[in-house]
Amino acid sequence: MAKALRRVGDNLWPVLQQAVAAALSWWIADDLIDHHVPLFAPIATLVALNTPLGGRGTNTVRVLVGVISGVVVGQLAFTLLGHGTVTVGVAVLCALLAALVLDGRRITMAQAAVGAVICVAAGQQAGTDRVLDALVGGAVALVFSQLLFPVHPLTLLRKAESTTLSGLADALALTAREMDAEDDERTVRTWDEVRTVYTLLDDLGRARADSVAVAGRTLHRRGGREPLTRETATALQLDLLGNSCFTLVRRALALDTRHRQEFAPTLRALSGALDALAAAPGSRAVRRHATRRALDAVRNAPDAGLTSTVTVWETARLVAQDVLVFAGVDAEEAGRAVHEGVTEVAVPEPPHRRRTPSLRRRP
């Protein structure tokens, strides 16, 4: 239930935008253009906006490219071959090939194929109406995504960071629970569930690319690129942090029962540090709190003992060190702090969004 509520909270605003944009597309096509069946206009808007923030403008262009290319191919096939099963197959094949040449994305190919089928099945007028609907729906989607509610690139990146940190925290917490369990209570699904976090790291990589693209394409986001550049470099540290967490999970689960239970509190403490950081990765206070928790988790790590346990402790230290580096601490200082058992390190101020300067002249 908590995850479901989080999903609703994180996506409520984009969903509301889609609903209003779809209604607006219907109104334009039905009342202003007097389209007799304005069905595809809101559908085009929904398809264009139904993508992660930062990619909605590009998605809209792909929808338009797919629809137009599919309609053109479908009309040519209908003119040359008329109605029929063979015509549908030929039209879809040619539309898909054209989409592959133009873009190659799945959404472009799907829209091209649908447009071709509509043209062959319902005739030339249906194809023309489909293009008109796509233009109306695409225009509304672009207005919403690029003019009215453009996502700030730094906000986009921070949201992906928060999701990734939360996923890593869940992975460590799940592993800690597994290590606390008795032998007959352990499941075989732990590692399979932990590995799903790889998807979050992939999503973070796409968010980094999308944030840079948004900063370059959206006019009033072109200013203030320096904070985004800094945060993009910081976000790269999450890849290393993710690898450290996965290594820690793998090595911890390889321990025998007695040593597993000894390490469970450490994994739980590191999970808490990541979870705290996920709450607001752009807050300096939150970053300081997370670094203190990470340092506290490995402060008493031994340097000698059984080889397998020392190895796990070193990996736990590496996780703590990566947390500090993500928070902005210099890598050498972070390594020294982790191994010397300090209680706190200086955390620099993270990059922040710059306010759009006022257009009014100063007196």
Beta strands, then each sheet from edge to edge (+ up, - down):
end
